[in-house]
Structure formats: structure tokens, C-alpha cells
């Protein structure tokens, strides 16, 4: 289970305090699919980063009893001067996974060819997204955090992404921040609607989408 209790995240910019997430509480059970809805600036991406422990909350707690991915397609965690292969070796050591297995998966899924032997800093935005997405999926997590990344890439990449996340990993927990209403209705059972940093939890997906569309 993942349980967030009174989670708040504040940033200090130019002497002012901006509260991106404000007193949000919810829980997600093993195998559940939770949508996170919200307009740009509502706090959903910040919440996803907090759940992935990319950032720490200013106050409140997040308890986890399952392994949780970093946000899929997160690109800021890679060392740009290292090659794709070297970044994969680093991840393999952190998660105690065989490098050869991770490399084989990433080579097949990302289809970057010889670019895996080049520094990540020379990758285009699309190449970085494919590399990060493939590397995320190469690790066997109980819960995957998804922040709009399934809209990245060409149609073939999107189809493969959907197959990997929603078919091959149908038993996994997913927390999906997305604007794609049809995807949410097809796969999610509950939704957290974010607005000005606050979150309202809905057990009815149709009602959640209605509220989201009215914001």
C-alpha cells in the first residue's frame, strides 16, 4: 500500500513561498489503478515526484509497503556526460539487477541503436524520453508512476507503451497523471482531482472527469 497523509510541498522563489501541494491525503492498494487529474499548475506532477521520492514533502508523510518506480520518463536523474550504457550500469547496480538483462530490454524497447554508446547529453528530447521510459520498465516495480509519458513518441512507441503498462503489468499498481480521458476510463478505478494544490478523491471516474472538465 501507498498512504499519503497531509502531504504539503512548498517552494521558496524570489523571497515568496509557493505551495504546489497542499495537505493532500489518499491511499492506494496493491494492484489498484489511480488517476491523478488536474490542469497545468494544479500540483499533479509535483505529487508524482513526491511519491517517487524525487523530492521530499515540506510536511506530511508518505508511507510505502511496495516498491515504487521513479516517475516514468524522468530525465533529470541521468548523468549527461555518461553514455546510455553507463547510465544503465549505474541503475543496474542500484537495483541489484543484471546489466545484460536491462540492456537487452532497453535496446529492444527504446530502439536507440548505437546511440546507447553515446553520451546522453547529445540525445534529442524524444530519444531521452524513450530511453528513460524503457529503463524505468526494465526494473520490476510493484507500482509505476506515470506522468503523461504514454503520450510521448510515435504511434508505434505509444502502442508498445500501453501494452507494457496495461497488459503485461496488469497486476501492478499504477498512479497515472494524464489528460487522456479514455485511457483513465479504461484502466483506472479511482481518481484524485488536483486543483490549486489540493486534492479531492473520487470513487466514480465519470464524476471525477466531469469535475476535472469543469475546473
N, CA and C atoms as a LAMMPS dump frame, in Angstrom:
ITEM: TIMESTEP
0
ITEM: NUMBER OF ATOMS
645
ITEM: BOX BOUNDS ff ff ff
-5.0000000000000000e+02 5.0000000000000000e+02
-5.0000000000000000e+02 5.0000000000000000e+02
-5.0000000000000000e+02 5.0000000000000000e+02
ITEM: ATOMS id mol type element x y z
1 1 1 N 0.836 -1.202 0
2 1 2 C 0 0 0
3 1 3 C 0.872 1.252 0
4 2 1 N 0.334 2.317 -0.603
5 2 2 C 0.931 3.644 -0.508
6 2 3 C -0.071 4.532 0.213
7 3 1 N 0.393 5.23 1.251
8 3 2 C -0.5 6.092 2.003
9 3 3 C 0.142 7.457 2.185
10 4 1 N -0.526 8.473 1.644
11 4 2 C -0.084 9.861 1.803
12 4 3 C -0.981 10.525 2.839
13 5 1 N -0.366 11.155 3.824
14 5 2 C -1.121 11.784 4.912
15 5 3 C -0.711 13.244 5.037
16 6 1 N -1.661 14.138 4.746
17 6 2 C -1.458 15.593 4.911
18 6 3 C -0.168 16.075 4.241
19 7 1 N 0.043 15.638 3.005
20 7 2 C 1.283 15.966 2.295
21 7 3 C 1.224 17.383 1.726
22 8 1 N 2.237 18.164 2.052
23 8 2 C 2.359 19.54 1.567
24 8 3 C 3.762 19.732 0.997
25 9 1 N 3.843 20.435 -0.132
26 9 2 C 5.138 20.774 -0.719
27 9 3 C 5.163 22.254 -1.054
28 10 1 N 6.158 22.97 -0.488
29 10 2 C 6.321 24.395 -0.728
30 10 3 C 7.679 24.675 -1.352
31 11 1 N 7.716 25.696 -2.21
32 11 2 C 8.959 26.162 -2.818
33 11 3 C 9.116 27.653 -2.5
34 12 1 N 10.334 28.04 -2.217
35 12 2 C 10.607 29.46 -1.964
36 12 3 C 11.275 30.042 -3.202
37 13 1 N 10.614 31.002 -3.835
38 13 2 C 11.143 31.641 -5.032
39 13 3 C 11.047 33.151 -4.887
40 14 1 N 12.186 33.801 -5.112
41 14 2 C 12.257 35.261 -5.046
42 14 3 C 11.664 35.795 -3.746
43 15 1 N 11.966 35.092 -2.665
44 15 2 C 11.522 35.551 -1.362
45 15 3 C 10.08 35.238 -1.032
46 16 1 N 9.373 34.576 -1.946
47 16 2 C 7.981 34.226 -1.717
48 16 3 C 7.841 32.71 -1.617
49 17 1 N 6.807 32.251 -0.926
50 17 2 C 6.559 30.827 -0.768
51 17 3 C 5.407 30.415 -1.683
52 18 1 N 5.684 29.437 -2.536
53 18 2 C 4.645 28.883 -3.412
54 18 3 C 4.305 27.479 -2.928
55 19 1 N 3.043 27.24 -2.626
56 19 2 C 2.6 25.922 -2.159
57 19 3 C 2.059 25.146 -3.355
58 20 1 N 2.835 24.168 -3.839
59 20 2 C 2.45 23.39 -5.017
60 20 3 C 1.48 22.264 -4.667
61 21 1 N 1.646 21.675 -3.486
62 21 2 C 0.746 20.619 -2.995
63 21 3 C 0.35 21.003 -1.579
64 22 1 N -0.949 20.938 -1.278
65 22 2 C -1.445 21.45 -0.004
66 22 3 C -2.311 20.426 0.719
67 23 1 N -1.74 19.792 1.753
68 23 2 C -2.5 18.961 2.684
69 23 3 C -3.281 17.846 1.973
70 24 1 N -2.59 17.104 1.126
71 24 2 C -3.228 16.034 0.34
72 24 3 C -3.095 14.694 1.062
73 25 1 N -4.207 13.964 1.147
74 25 2 C -4.212 12.643 1.782
75 25 3 C -4.964 11.655 0.892
76 26 1 N -4.415 10.455 0.732
77 26 2 C -5.076 9.379 -0.006
78 26 3 C -4.27 8.095 0.196
79 27 1 N -4.842 6.975 -0.185
80 27 2 C -4.118 5.701 -0.139
81 27 3 C -4.387 4.936 -1.426
82 28 1 N -3.447 4.08 -1.786
83 28 2 C -3.556 3.256 -2.99
84 28 3 C -3.187 1.833 -2.608
85 29 1 N -4.079 0.894 -2.888
86 29 2 C -3.844 -0.504 -2.55
87 29 3 C -3.034 -1.194 -3.653
88 30 1 N -2.448 -2.314 -3.313
89 30 2 C -1.681 -3.099 -4.283
90 30 3 C -2.587 -3.518 -5.443
91 31 1 N -2.131 -3.276 -6.645
92 31 2 C -2.874 -3.636 -7.842
93 31 3 C -3.872 -2.586 -8.307
94 32 1 N -4.077 -1.543 -7.528
95 32 2 C -5.056 -0.521 -7.889
96 32 3 C -4.493 0.427 -8.945
97 33 1 N -5.396 1.001 -9.744
98 33 2 C -5.02 1.988 -10.762
99 33 3 C -5.677 3.321 -10.391
100 34 1 N -4.866 4.305 -10.008
101 34 2 C -5.359 5.598 -9.569
102 34 3 C -4.978 6.667 -10.582
103 35 1 N -5.965 7.432 -11.053
104 35 2 C -5.701 8.574 -11.924
105 35 3 C -5.472 9.816 -11.083
106 36 1 N -4.571 10.679 -11.557
107 36 2 C -4.371 11.994 -10.944
108 36 3 C -4.687 13.028 -12.014
109 37 1 N -5.758 13.782 -11.791
110 37 2 C -6.244 14.753 -12.77
111 37 3 C -5.979 16.169 -12.286
112 38 1 N -5.744 17.077 -13.228
113 38 2 C -5.544 18.47 -12.857
114 38 3 C -5 19.26 -14.021
115 39 1 N -5.377 20.523 -14.071
116 39 2 C -4.845 21.407 -15.105
117 39 3 C -3.369 21.685 -14.842
118 40 1 N -2.693 22.277 -15.823
119 40 2 C -1.296 22.645 -15.634
120 40 3 C -1.164 23.555 -14.417
121 41 1 N -0.218 23.227 -13.545
122 41 2 C -0.004 24.015 -12.342
123 41 3 C -0.855 23.599 -11.163
124 42 1 N -1.668 22.545 -11.346
125 42 2 C -2.552 22.109 -10.261
126 42 3 C -1.809 21.365 -9.168
127 43 1 N -0.602 20.858 -9.476
128 43 2 C 0.199 20.147 -8.474
129 43 3 C 0.356 18.671 -8.732
130 44 1 N -0.197 18.157 -9.835
131 44 2 C -0.16 16.707 -10.049
132 44 3 C 1.256 16.189 -10.32
133 45 1 N 2.046 16.912 -11.107
134 45 2 C 3.41 16.464 -11.382
135 45 3 C 4.277 16.534 -10.126
136 46 1 N 4.066 17.561 -9.321
137 46 2 C 4.788 17.657 -8.051
138 46 3 C 4.438 16.472 -7.162
139 47 1 N 3.158 16.119 -7.109
140 47 2 C 2.736 14.976 -6.299
141 47 3 C 3.386 13.693 -6.788
142 48 1 N 3.458 13.507 -8.097
143 48 2 C 4.094 12.312 -8.649
144 48 3 C 5.566 12.261 -8.24
145 49 1 N 6.261 13.399 -8.276
146 49 2 C 7.672 13.424 -7.869
147 49 3 C 7.824 13.106 -6.388
148 50 1 N 6.891 13.575 -5.569
149 50 2 C 6.943 13.258 -4.142
150 50 3 C 6.745 11.766 -3.913
151 51 1 N 5.811 11.158 -4.62
152 51 2 C 5.571 9.729 -4.476
153 51 3 C 6.78 8.913 -4.922
154 52 1 N 7.488 9.425 -5.928
155 52 2 C 8.686 8.747 -6.417
156 52 3 C 9.94 9.078 -5.637
157 53 1 N 9.804 9.903 -4.596
158 53 2 C 10.915 10.312 -3.737
159 53 3 C 11.998 11.068 -4.491
160 54 1 N 11.589 11.676 -5.617
161 54 2 C 12.492 12.584 -6.306
162 54 3 C 12.646 13.859 -5.487
163 55 1 N 11.573 14.234 -4.787
164 55 2 C 11.59 15.356 -3.854
165 55 3 C 10.961 14.895 -2.544
166 56 1 N 11.241 15.646 -1.484
167 56 2 C 10.679 15.338 -0.176
168 56 3 C 9.578 16.334 0.161
169 57 1 N 8.522 15.908 0.839
170 57 2 C 7.47 16.846 1.222
171 57 3 C 7.959 17.844 2.262
172 58 1 N 7.386 19.041 2.233
173 58 2 C 7.678 20.026 3.259
174 58 3 C 7.1 19.578 4.594
175 59 1 N 5.917 18.987 4.545
176 59 2 C 5.3 18.413 5.741
177 59 3 C 4.389 17.272 5.305
178 60 1 N 3.974 16.465 6.28
179 60 2 C 3.181 15.283 5.971
180 60 3 C 4.067 14.075 5.719
181 61 1 N 3.441 12.92 5.518
182 61 2 C 4.194 11.68 5.344
183 61 3 C 3.667 10.878 4.165
184 62 1 N 4.568 10.096 3.559
185 62 2 C 4.209 9.142 2.515
186 62 3 C 4.797 7.796 2.916
187 63 1 N 3.941 6.848 3.242
188 63 2 C 4.358 5.511 3.647
189 63 3 C 4.157 4.544 2.482
190 64 1 N 5.153 3.674 2.261
191 64 2 C 5.084 2.72 1.155
192 64 3 C 5.448 1.328 1.647
193 65 1 N 4.626 0.354 1.298
194 65 2 C 4.933 -1.039 1.619
195 65 3 C 5.125 -1.851 0.344
196 66 1 N 5.375 -1.171 -0.748
197 66 2 C 5.68 -1.816 -2.025
198 66 3 C 6.756 -1.005 -2.736
199 67 1 N 7.44 -1.623 -3.673
200 67 2 C 8.466 -0.906 -4.428
201 67 3 C 7.79 0.021 -5.436
202 68 1 N 8.295 1.244 -5.532
203 68 2 C 7.685 2.279 -6.366
204 68 3 C 8.734 2.813 -7.339
205 69 1 N 8.356 2.926 -8.598
206 69 2 C 9.274 3.428 -9.614
207 69 3 C 9.537 4.914 -9.427
208 70 1 N 10.592 5.4 -10.055
209 70 2 C 10.691 6.836 -10.245
210 70 3 C 9.657 7.2 -11.313
211 71 1 N 9.275 8.474 -11.457
212 71 2 C 8.292 8.84 -12.49
213 71 3 C 8.773 8.417 -13.87
214 72 1 N 7.961 7.63 -14.575
215 72 2 C 8.366 7.125 -15.874
216 72 3 C 8.689 8.267 -16.819
217 73 1 N 9.793 8.115 -17.519
218 73 2 C 10.34 9.114 -18.449
219 73 3 C 10.995 10.287 -17.731
220 74 1 N 11.222 10.173 -16.409
221 74 2 C 12.007 11.194 -15.716
222 74 3 C 13.399 11.237 -16.333
223 75 1 N 13.805 12.419 -16.793
224 75 2 C 15.078 12.531 -17.495
225 75 3 C 16.153 13.239 -16.67
226 76 1 N 15.75 13.879 -15.57
227 76 2 C 16.705 14.663 -14.81
228 76 3 C 17.665 13.829 -13.99
229 77 1 N 17.385 12.512 -13.838
230 77 2 C 18.221 11.683 -12.997
231 77 3 C 19.413 11.066 -13.698
232 78 1 N 19.59 11.349 -14.989
233 78 2 C 20.682 10.748 -15.737
234 78 3 C 21.892 11.675 -15.788
235 79 1 N 23.074 11.067 -15.82
236 79 2 C 24.308 11.816 -15.936
237 79 3 C 24.592 12.019 -17.427
238 80 1 N 24.475 13.274 -17.865
239 80 2 C 24.572 13.571 -19.286
240 80 3 C 25.91 13.242 -19.912
241 81 1 N 26.991 13.291 -19.129
242 81 2 C 28.312 13.011 -19.687
243 81 3 C 28.563 11.518 -19.859
244 82 1 N 27.721 10.688 -19.218
245 82 2 C 27.849 9.242 -19.367
246 82 3 C 27.027 8.75 -20.551
247 83 1 N 27.434 7.638 -21.102
248 83 2 C 26.679 7.04 -22.195
249 83 3 C 25.392 6.404 -21.661
250 84 1 N 24.498 6.063 -22.583
251 84 2 C 23.303 5.332 -22.183
252 84 3 C 23.662 4.034 -21.492
253 85 1 N 24.662 3.328 -22.02
254 85 2 C 25.09 2.065 -21.413
255 85 3 C 25.615 2.276 -19.992
256 86 1 N 26.386 3.335 -19.79
257 86 2 C 26.939 3.586 -18.455
258 86 3 C 25.841 3.974 -17.47
259 87 1 N 24.849 4.734 -17.928
260 87 2 C 23.716 5.04 -17.066
261 87 3 C 22.954 3.775 -16.689
262 88 1 N 22.834 2.856 -17.628
263 88 2 C 22.167 1.584 -17.329
264 88 3 C 22.967 0.767 -16.324
265 89 1 N 24.279 0.777 -16.43
266 89 2 C 25.119 0.062 -15.455
267 89 3 C 24.904 0.625 -14.05
268 90 1 N 24.808 1.945 -13.963
269 90 2 C 24.588 2.594 -12.672
270 90 3 C 23.251 2.16 -12.07
271 91 1 N 22.184 2.174 -12.873
272 91 2 C 20.865 1.751 -12.402
273 91 3 C 20.88 0.276 -12.023
274 92 1 N 21.58 -0.537 -12.802
275 92 2 C 21.669 -1.973 -12.505
276 92 3 C 22.311 -2.213 -11.144
277 93 1 N 23.335 -1.44 -10.803
278 93 2 C 23.991 -1.596 -9.506
279 93 3 C 23.071 -1.16 -8.38
280 94 1 N 22.356 -0.031 -8.587
281 94 2 C 21.469 0.477 -7.537
282 94 3 C 20.388 -0.54 -7.197
283 95 1 N 19.801 -1.152 -8.233
284 95 2 C 18.664 -2.053 -8.013
285 95 3 C 19.07 -3.526 -8.016
286 96 1 N 20.385 -3.776 -8.067
287 96 2 C 20.911 -5.141 -8
288 96 3 C 20.287 -6.034 -9.071
289 97 1 N 20.284 -5.521 -10.301
290 97 2 C 19.754 -6.259 -11.439
291 97 3 C 20.884 -6.538 -12.433
292 98 1 N 20.82 -7.677 -13.142
293 98 2 C 21.865 -7.961 -14.138
294 98 3 C 21.877 -6.91 -15.248
295 99 1 N 23.037 -6.351 -15.497
296 99 2 C 23.157 -5.316 -16.522
297 99 3 C 22.739 -5.842 -17.893
298 100 1 N 23.133 -7.062 -18.224
299 100 2 C 22.829 -7.6 -19.547
300 100 3 C 21.325 -7.686 -19.789
301 101 1 N 20.554 -8.036 -18.75
302 101 2 C 19.105 -8.119 -18.902
303 101 3 C 18.496 -6.734 -19.128
304 102 1 N 18.972 -5.755 -18.365
305 102 2 C 18.472 -4.391 -18.521
306 102 3 C 18.826 -3.85 -19.901
307 103 1 N 20.064 -4.08 -20.324
308 103 2 C 20.492 -3.587 -21.629
309 103 3 C 19.677 -4.211 -22.748
310 104 1 N 19.432 -5.501 -22.669
311 104 2 C 18.665 -6.177 -23.711
312 104 3 C 17.258 -5.588 -23.824
313 105 1 N 16.645 -5.344 -22.672
314 105 2 C 15.291 -4.791 -22.678
315 105 3 C 15.292 -3.377 -23.257
316 106 1 N 16.211 -2.528 -22.805
317 106 2 C 16.245 -1.144 -23.256
318 106 3 C 16.567 -1.072 -24.75
319 107 1 N 17.49 -1.895 -25.212
320 107 2 C 17.82 -1.91 -26.637
321 107 3 C 16.595 -2.234 -27.474
322 108 1 N 15.821 -3.217 -27.036
323 108 2 C 14.652 -3.632 -27.798
324 108 3 C 13.55 -2.59 -27.734
325 109 1 N 13.31 -2.022 -26.554
326 109 2 C 12.156 -1.134 -26.373
327 109 3 C 12.428 0.276 -26.89
328 110 1 N 13.592 0.829 -26.573
329 110 2 C 13.879 2.221 -26.929
330 110 3 C 14.325 2.372 -28.375
331 111 1 N 14.921 1.327 -28.932
332 111 2 C 15.374 1.32 -30.326
333 111 3 C 16.297 2.499 -30.624
334 112 1 N 17.302 2.66 -29.774
335 112 2 C 18.258 3.749 -29.948
336 112 3 C 19.547 3.305 -30.622
337 113 1 N 19.715 2.007 -30.839
338 113 2 C 20.873 1.503 -31.577
339 113 3 C 22.199 1.938 -30.987
340 114 1 N 23.069 2.445 -31.854
341 114 2 C 24.42 2.815 -31.421
342 114 3 C 24.435 4.043 -30.519
343 115 1 N 23.318 4.767 -30.437
344 115 2 C 23.285 5.931 -29.557
345 115 3 C 23.451 5.545 -28.086
346 116 1 N 23.178 4.285 -27.74
347 116 2 C 23.383 3.853 -26.358
348 116 3 C 24.851 3.912 -25.959
349 117 1 N 25.733 3.977 -26.94
350 117 2 C 27.166 4.109 -26.667
351 117 3 C 27.621 5.565 -26.691
352 118 1 N 26.671 6.492 -26.849
353 118 2 C 26.971 7.917 -26.891
354 118 3 C 26.507 8.591 -25.601
355 119 1 N 27.094 9.748 -25.257
356 119 2 C 26.657 10.473 -24.048
357 119 3 C 25.178 10.863 -24.139
358 120 1 N 24.48 10.739 -23.033
359 120 2 C 23.051 11.041 -23.011
360 120 3 C 22.791 12.507 -23.359
361 121 1 N 23.743 13.385 -23.107
362 121 2 C 23.53 14.816 -23.357
363 121 3 C 23.297 15.124 -24.834
364 122 1 N 23.728 14.25 -25.743
365 122 2 C 23.526 14.522 -27.17
366 122 3 C 22.179 13.99 -27.66
367 123 1 N 21.441 13.285 -26.803
368 123 2 C 20.146 12.744 -27.207
369 123 3 C 19.146 13.881 -27.423
370 124 1 N 18.265 13.693 -28.385
371 124 2 C 17.147 14.611 -28.549
372 124 3 C 16.162 14.397 -27.4
373 125 1 N 15.192 15.301 -27.263
374 125 2 C 14.19 15.161 -26.2
375 125 3 C 13.433 13.843 -26.354
376 126 1 N 13.074 13.507 -27.584
377 126 2 C 12.359 12.258 -27.823
378 126 3 C 13.191 11.038 -27.496
379 127 1 N 14.472 11.071 -27.825
380 127 2 C 15.362 9.951 -27.523
381 127 3 C 15.524 9.785 -26.016
382 128 1 N 15.664 10.903 -25.311
383 128 2 C 15.779 10.837 -23.847
384 128 3 C 14.517 10.233 -23.237
385 129 1 N 13.357 10.623 -23.772
386 129 2 C 12.097 10.102 -23.249
387 129 3 C 12.004 8.591 -23.477
388 130 1 N 12.364 8.129 -24.656
389 130 2 C 12.31 6.687 -24.942
390 130 3 C 13.289 5.923 -24.067
391 131 1 N 14.486 6.482 -23.901
392 131 2 C 15.494 5.821 -23.069
393 131 3 C 15.028 5.737 -21.617
394 132 1 N 14.532 6.86 -21.09
395 132 2 C 14.1 6.889 -19.695
396 132 3 C 12.906 5.971 -19.462
397 133 1 N 11.978 5.965 -20.395
398 133 2 C 10.791 5.117 -20.27
399 133 3 C 11.184 3.648 -20.279
400 134 1 N 12.037 3.259 -21.226
401 134 2 C 12.471 1.868 -21.327
402 134 3 C 13.238 1.431 -20.083
403 135 1 N 14.109 2.294 -19.575
404 135 2 C 14.897 1.941 -18.402
405 135 3 C 14.004 1.803 -17.17
406 136 1 N 12.966 2.635 -17.089
407 136 2 C 12.02 2.515 -15.977
408 136 3 C 11.335 1.155 -15.997
409 137 1 N 10.901 0.738 -17.181
410 137 2 C 10.179 -0.523 -17.302
411 137 3 C 11.092 -1.735 -17.177
412 138 1 N 12.394 -1.533 -17.352
413 138 2 C 13.334 -2.654 -17.252
414 138 3 C 13.488 -3.144 -15.815
415 139 1 N 13.1 -2.299 -14.842
416 139 2 C 13.132 -2.681 -13.43
417 139 3 C 11.737 -3.143 -13.026
418 140 1 N 11.668 -4.232 -12.298
419 140 2 C 10.381 -4.846 -11.94
420 140 3 C 9.838 -4.223 -10.659
421 141 1 N 9.056 -3.151 -10.785
422 141 2 C 8.474 -2.469 -9.634
423 141 3 C 7.066 -2.987 -9.351
424 142 1 N 6.64 -2.836 -8.087
425 142 2 C 5.25 -3.145 -7.724
426 142 3 C 4.305 -2.042 -8.178
427 143 1 N 4.798 -0.807 -8.193
428 143 2 C 3.976 0.347 -8.547
429 143 3 C 4.744 1.22 -9.531
430 144 1 N 4.063 1.636 -10.594
431 144 2 C 4.667 2.519 -11.585
432 144 3 C 3.986 3.879 -11.542
433 145 1 N 4.807 4.929 -11.516
434 145 2 C 4.327 6.304 -11.536
435 145 3 C 4.441 6.841 -12.957
436 146 1 N 3.332 7.342 -13.464
437 146 2 C 3.285 7.743 -14.873
438 146 3 C 2.821 9.186 -14.955
439 147 1 N 3.625 10.041 -15.572
440 147 2 C 3.275 11.457 -15.689
441 147 3 C 3.233 11.85 -17.162
442 148 1 N 2.128 11.502 -17.82
443 148 2 C 1.86 11.885 -19.201
444 148 3 C 2.796 11.253 -20.23
445 149 1 N 3.678 10.353 -19.834
446 149 2 C 4.686 9.898 -20.779
447 149 3 C 4.132 9.006 -21.872
448 150 1 N 2.973 8.367 -21.661
449 150 2 C 2.456 7.485 -22.702
450 150 3 C 1.953 8.267 -23.903
451 151 1 N 1.972 9.599 -23.825
452 151 2 C 1.636 10.419 -24.985
453 151 3 C 2.887 10.766 -25.797
454 152 1 N 4.073 10.339 -25.304
455 152 2 C 5.32 10.68 -25.973
456 152 3 C 5.624 9.68 -27.086
457 153 1 N 6.425 10.12 -28.066
458 153 2 C 6.864 9.217 -29.113
459 153 3 C 5.835 9.04 -30.218
460 154 1 N 6.199 8.219 -31.209
461 154 2 C 5.299 7.977 -32.327
462 154 3 C 4.231 6.957 -31.937
463 155 1 N 3.327 6.658 -32.863
464 155 2 C 2.202 5.774 -32.55
465 155 3 C 2.669 4.373 -32.177
466 156 1 N 3.709 3.891 -32.828
467 156 2 C 4.212 2.55 -32.502
468 156 3 C 4.744 2.506 -31.081
469 157 1 N 5.497 3.543 -30.701
470 157 2 C 6.022 3.598 -29.337
471 157 3 C 4.885 3.682 -28.331
472 158 1 N 3.866 4.469 -28.636
473 158 2 C 2.726 4.577 -27.73
474 158 3 C 2.01 3.241 -27.575
475 159 1 N 1.836 2.514 -28.675
476 159 2 C 1.18 1.195 -28.601
477 159 3 C 1.978 0.246 -27.728
478 160 1 N 3.289 0.234 -27.905
479 160 2 C 4.134 -0.649 -27.094
480 160 3 C 4.101 -0.241 -25.628
481 161 1 N 4.053 1.068 -25.381
482 161 2 C 3.991 1.558 -24.007
483 161 3 C 2.702 1.098 -23.332
484 162 1 N 1.583 1.224 -24.036
485 162 2 C 0.3 0.775 -23.489
486 162 3 C 0.325 -0.723 -23.21
487 163 1 N 0.898 -1.484 -24.134
488 163 2 C 0.961 -2.94 -23.947
489 163 3 C 1.792 -3.295 -22.716
490 164 1 N 2.939 -2.644 -22.558
491 164 2 C 3.815 -2.942 -21.428
492 164 3 C 3.165 -2.574 -20.1
493 165 1 N 2.504 -1.413 -20.056
494 165 2 C 1.954 -0.922 -18.789
495 165 3 C 0.624 -1.566 -18.428
496 166 1 N -0.281 -1.643 -19.389
497 166 2 C -1.656 -2.006 -19.077
498 166 3 C -2.009 -3.462 -19.364
499 167 1 N -1.167 -4.15 -20.121
500 167 2 C -1.432 -5.558 -20.412
501 167 3 C -0.424 -6.469 -19.7
502 168 1 N 0.848 -6.29 -19.978
503 168 2 C 1.855 -7.158 -19.368
504 168 3 C 1.985 -6.924 -17.861
505 169 1 N 1.655 -5.715 -17.416
506 169 2 C 1.746 -5.384 -15.986
507 169 3 C 0.366 -5.088 -15.409
508 170 1 N -0.607 -5.832 -15.856
509 170 2 C -1.994 -5.595 -15.425
510 170 3 C -2.178 -5.79 -13.924
511 171 1 N -1.298 -6.573 -13.291
512 171 2 C -1.435 -6.827 -11.854
513 171 3 C -0.722 -5.78 -11.001
514 172 1 N -0.031 -4.826 -11.621
515 172 2 C 0.746 -3.846 -10.869
516 172 3 C -0.098 -2.632 -10.506
517 173 1 N 0.349 -1.926 -9.499
518 173 2 C -0.269 -0.668 -9.132
519 173 3 C 0.216 0.409 -10.101
520 174 1 N -0.719 1.25 -10.549
521 174 2 C -0.365 2.368 -11.411
522 174 3 C -0.938 3.651 -10.829
523 175 1 N -0.135 4.701 -10.8
524 175 2 C -0.61 6.033 -10.463
525 175 3 C -0.338 6.887 -11.685
526 176 1 N -1.413 7.29 -12.346
527 176 2 C -1.335 7.859 -13.689
528 176 3 C -1.823 9.303 -13.71
529 177 1 N -0.908 10.235 -13.942
530 177 2 C -1.274 11.633 -14.146
531 177 3 C -1.426 11.856 -15.637
532 178 1 N -2.637 12.141 -16.078
533 178 2 C -2.88 12.216 -17.518
534 178 3 C -4.085 13.09 -17.818
535 179 1 N -4.1 13.641 -19.054
536 179 2 C -5.267 14.359 -19.562
537 179 3 C -6.104 13.46 -20.478
538 180 1 N -5.674 12.223 -20.666
539 180 2 C -6.306 11.338 -21.642
540 180 3 C -7.491 10.617 -21
541 181 1 N -8.679 11.192 -21.18
542 181 2 C -9.883 10.695 -20.524
543 181 3 C -10.209 9.257 -20.84
544 182 1 N -10.026 8.848 -22.099
545 182 2 C -10.365 7.476 -22.493
546 182 3 C -9.451 6.463 -21.816
547 183 1 N -8.161 6.797 -21.688
548 183 2 C -7.224 5.907 -21.007
549 183 3 C -7.614 5.763 -19.544
550 184 1 N -7.936 6.874 -18.916
551 184 2 C -8.325 6.862 -17.498
552 184 3 C -9.585 6.033 -17.285
553 185 1 N -10.608 6.222 -18.143
554 185 2 C -11.858 5.476 -18.008
555 185 3 C -11.645 3.985 -18.248
556 186 1 N -10.707 3.656 -19.116
557 186 2 C -10.474 2.256 -19.451
558 186 3 C -9.727 1.5 -18.355
559 187 1 N -8.837 2.187 -17.63
560 187 2 C -7.927 1.458 -16.748
561 187 3 C -8.009 1.842 -15.273
562 188 1 N -8.489 3.027 -14.956
563 188 2 C -8.441 3.479 -13.564
564 188 3 C -9.773 3.262 -12.847
565 189 1 N -9.685 2.938 -11.57
566 189 2 C -10.885 2.696 -10.77
567 189 3 C -11.229 3.878 -9.869
568 190 1 N -10.259 4.728 -9.576
569 190 2 C -10.482 5.92 -8.759
570 190 3 C -9.653 7.067 -9.324
571 191 1 N -9.973 8.285 -8.881
572 191 2 C -9.229 9.445 -9.368
573 191 3 C -9.057 10.467 -8.263
574 192 1 N -7.886 11.091 -8.248
575 192 2 C -7.59 12.204 -7.358
576 192 3 C -7.553 13.453 -8.225
577 193 1 N -8.488 14.371 -8.009
578 193 2 C -8.558 15.601 -8.801
579 193 3 C -7.825 16.706 -8.049
580 194 1 N -6.772 17.244 -8.682
581 194 2 C -5.96 18.289 -8.081
582 194 3 C -6.398 19.649 -8.594
583 195 1 N -6.486 20.628 -7.676
584 195 2 C -6.843 21.986 -8.051
585 195 3 C -6.201 22.939 -7.051
586 196 1 N -5.317 23.805 -7.564
587 196 2 C -4.584 24.74 -6.705
588 196 3 C -3.874 24.004 -5.565
589 197 1 N -3.305 22.847 -5.882
590 197 2 C -2.518 22.105 -4.905
591 197 3 C -3.297 21.173 -4
592 198 1 N -4.607 21.311 -3.968
593 198 2 C -5.431 20.453 -3.106
594 198 3 C -5.994 19.295 -3.918
595 199 1 N -6.282 18.186 -3.225
596 199 2 C -6.768 17.002 -3.919
597 199 3 C -8.072 16.477 -3.361
598 200 1 N -8.994 16.148 -4.265
599 200 2 C -10.254 15.507 -3.886
600 200 3 C -10.305 14.125 -4.517
601 201 1 N -10.589 13.117 -3.699
602 201 2 C -10.59 11.736 -4.155
603 201 3 C -11.995 11.308 -4.566
604 202 1 N -12.103 10.674 -5.737
605 202 2 C -13.391 10.225 -6.259
606 202 3 C -13.341 8.719 -6.535
607 203 1 N -14.371 8.005 -6.097
608 203 2 C -14.504 6.592 -6.43
609 203 3 C -15.227 6.396 -7.766
610 204 1 N -15.848 7.452 -8.274
611 204 2 C -16.574 7.423 -9.543
612 204 3 C -15.737 8.155 -10.597
613 205 1 N -15.193 7.42 -11.572
614 205 2 C -14.324 8.01 -12.584
615 205 3 C -15.069 9.033 -13.433
616 206 1 N -16.295 8.719 -13.816
617 206 2 C -17.058 9.652 -14.639
618 206 3 C -17.282 10.978 -13.915
619 207 1 N -17.597 10.906 -12.629
620 207 2 C -17.791 12.123 -11.848
621 207 3 C -16.48 12.895 -11.73
622 208 1 N -15.393 12.176 -11.531
623 208 2 C -14.078 12.836 -11.429
624 208 3 C -13.738 13.574 -12.717
625 209 1 N -13.984 12.94 -13.862
626 209 2 C -13.71 13.581 -15.145
627 209 3 C -14.616 14.783 -15.368
628 210 1 N -15.847 14.694 -14.912
629 210 2 C -16.777 15.814 -15.022
630 210 3 C -16.283 17.01 -14.206
631 211 1 N -15.873 16.737 -12.978
632 211 2 C -15.35 17.811 -12.122
633 211 3 C -14.085 18.401 -12.734
634 212 1 N -13.209 17.535 -13.217
635 212 2 C -11.959 17.994 -13.853
636 212 3 C -12.256 18.886 -15.049
637 213 1 N -13.19 18.487 -15.892
638 213 2 C -13.512 19.253 -17.096
639 213 3 C -14.154 20.597 -16.777
640 214 1 N -14.779 20.686 -15.598
641 214 2 C -15.427 21.935 -15.195
642 214 3 C -14.455 22.915 -14.531
643 215 1 N -13.27 22.447 -14.166
644 215 2 C -12.313 23.323 -13.499
645 215 3 C -11.776 24.372 -14.475
